[in-house]
Amino acid sequence: MGLSKLAAGCRACPYVDTCGHKRMEAVGFLPLFQSAAQPAAESAAQPLLRETMEIRVDGKPVTVYVDEIEKQLTRELYAHLGLQYGA
């Protein structure tokens, strides 16, 4: 993304308001937009990190995802209402 302004020759022209062939000249670039987009691209490239938790099933430790446990609990809570939650 850059900054631009009307060229000096066009600013001095008497037909500057009605002319359809105006020329622009570059003033500079805004590095702000590049740095703002960079963290979003970096986070999109990383794998999704999911919170895990270790529970014991039959005395053995099993690693599970917290969001899956929350989803299952919500299904069980709303099952008696006849709602198809998450379907």
Contact map, one row per residue, 1 for C-alpha under 8 A:
111000000000000000000000000011001000000000000000000000000000000000000000000000000000000
111100000000000000000000011111000000000000000000000000000000000000000000000000000000000
111110000000000000000000011111000000000000000000000000000000000000000000000000000000000
011111000000000000000001111100000000000000000000000000000000000000000000000000000000000
001111100000000000000001111000000000000000000000000000000000000000000000000000000000000
000111110110000000000111100000000000000000000000000000000000000000000000000000000000000
000011111110000000000111100000000000000000000000000000000000000000000000000000000000000
000001111111000000000000000000000000000000000000000000000000000000000000000000000000000
000000111111100000000000000000000000000000000000000000000000000000000000000000000000000
000001111111100100000110000000000000000000000000000000000000000000000000000000000000000
000001111111100100000000000000000000000000000000000000000000000000000000000000000000000
000000011111110100000000000000000000000000000000000000000000000000000000000000000000000
000000001111111100000000000000000000000000000000000000000000000000000000000000000000000
000000000001111110000000000000000000000000000000000000000000000000000000000000000000000
000000000000111111100000000000000000000000000000000000000000000000000000000000000000000
000000000111111111100100000000000000000000000000000000000000000000000000000000000000000
000000000000011111100000000000000000000000000000000000000000000000000000000000000000000
000000000000001111110000000000000000000000000000000000000000000000000000000000000000000
000000000000001111111100000000000000000000000000000000000000000000000000000000000000000
000000000000000001111100000000000000000000000000000000000000000000000000000000000000000
000000000000000000111110000000000000000000000000000000000000000000000000000000000000000
000001100100000100111111000000000000000000000000000000000000000000000000000000000000000
000001100100000000001111100000000000000000000000000000000000000000000000000000000000000
000111100000000000000111110000000000000000000000000000000000000000000000000000000000000
000111100000000000000011111000000000000000000000000000000000000000000000000000000000000
011110000000000000000001111100000000000000000000000000000000000000000000000000000000000
011110000000000000000000111110000000000000000000000000000000000000000000000000000000000
011100000000000000000000011111000000000000000000000000000000000000000000000000000000000
111000000000000000000000001111100000000000000000000000000000000000000000000000000000000
111000000000000000000000000111111100000000000000000000000000000000000000000000000000000
000000000000000000000000000011111110000000000000000000000000000000000000000000000000000
000000000000000000000000000001111111000000000000000000000000000000000000000000000000000
100000000000000000000000000001111111100000000000000000000000000000000000000000000000000
000000000000000000000000000001111111110000000000000000000000000000000000000000000000000
000000000000000000000000000000111111111000000000000000000000000000000000000000000000000
000000000000000000000000000000011111111100000000000000000000000000000000000000000000000
000000000000000000000000000000001111111110000000000000000000000000000000000000000000000
000000000000000000000000000000000111111111000000000000000000000000000000000000000000000
000000000000000000000000000000000011111111100000000000000000000000000000000000000000000
000000000000000000000000000000000001111111110000000000000000000000000000000000000000000
000000000000000000000000000000000000111111111000000000000000000000000000000000000000000
000000000000000000000000000000000000011111111100000000000000000000000000000000000000000
000000000000000000000000000000000000001111111100000000000000000000000000000000000000000
000000000000000000000000000000000000000111111110000000000000000000000000000000000000000
000000000000000000000000000000000000000011111110000000000000000000000000000000000000000
000000000000000000000000000000000000000001111111000000000000000000000000000000000000000
000000000000000000000000000000000000000000011111100000000000000000000000000000000000000
000000000000000000000000000000000000000000000111110000000000000000000000000000000000000
000000000000000000000000000000000000000000000011111000000000000000000000000000000000000
000000000000000000000000000000000000000000000001111100000000000011100000000000000000000
000000000000000000000000000000000000000000000000111110000000000011100000000000000000000
000000000000000000000000000000000000000000000000011111000000001111000000000000000000000
000000000000000000000000000000000000000000000000001111100000001111000000000000000000000
000000000000000000000000000000000000000000000000000111110000111100000000000000000000000
000000000000000000000000000000000000000000000000000011111000111100000000000000000000000
000000000000000000000000000000000000000000000000000001111111110000000000000000000000000
000000000000000000000000000000000000000000000000000000111111110000000000000000000000000
000000000000000000000000000000000000000000000000000000011111000000000000000000000000000
000000000000000000000000000000000000000000000000000000011111100000000000000000000000000
000000000000000000000000000000000000000000000000000000011111110000000000000000000000000
000000000000000000000000000000000000000000000000000001111011111000000000000000000000000
000000000000000000000000000000000000000000000000000001111001111100000000000000000000000
000000000000000000000000000000000000000000000000000111100000111110000000000000000000000
000000000000000000000000000000000000000000000000000111100000011111011000000000000000000
000000000000000000000000000000000000000000000000011110000000001111111000000000000000000
000000000000000000000000000000000000000000000000011110000000000111111100000000000000000
000000000000000000000000000000000000000000000000011000000000000011111110000000000000000
000000000000000000000000000000000000000000000000000000000000000111111111000000000000000
000000000000000000000000000000000000000000000000000000000000000111111111100000000000000
000000000000000000000000000000000000000000000000000000000000000001111111110000000000000
000000000000000000000000000000000000000000000000000000000000000000111111111000000000000
000000000000000000000000000000000000000000000000000000000000000000011111111100000000000
000000000000000000000000000000000000000000000000000000000000000000001111111110000000000
000000000000000000000000000000000000000000000000000000000000000000000111111111000000100
000000000000000000000000000000000000000000000000000000000000000000000011111111100000110
000000000000000000000000000000000000000000000000000000000000000000000001111111110000000
000000000000000000000000000000000000000000000000000000000000000000000000111111110000000
000000000000000000000000000000000000000000000000000000000000000000000000011111111110100
000000000000000000000000000000000000000000000000000000000000000000000000001111111111100
000000000000000000000000000000000000000000000000000000000000000000000000000111111110000
000000000000000000000000000000000000000000000000000000000000000000000000000001111110000
000000000000000000000000000000000000000000000000000000000000000000000000000001111111000
000000000000000000000000000000000000000000000000000000000000000000000000000001111111100
000000000000000000000000000000000000000000000000000000000000000000000000000000100111111
000000000000000000000000000000000000000000000000000000000000000000000000011001100011111
000000000000000000000000000000000000000000000000000000000000000000000000001000000001111
000000000000000000000000000000000000000000000000000000000000000000000000000000000001111
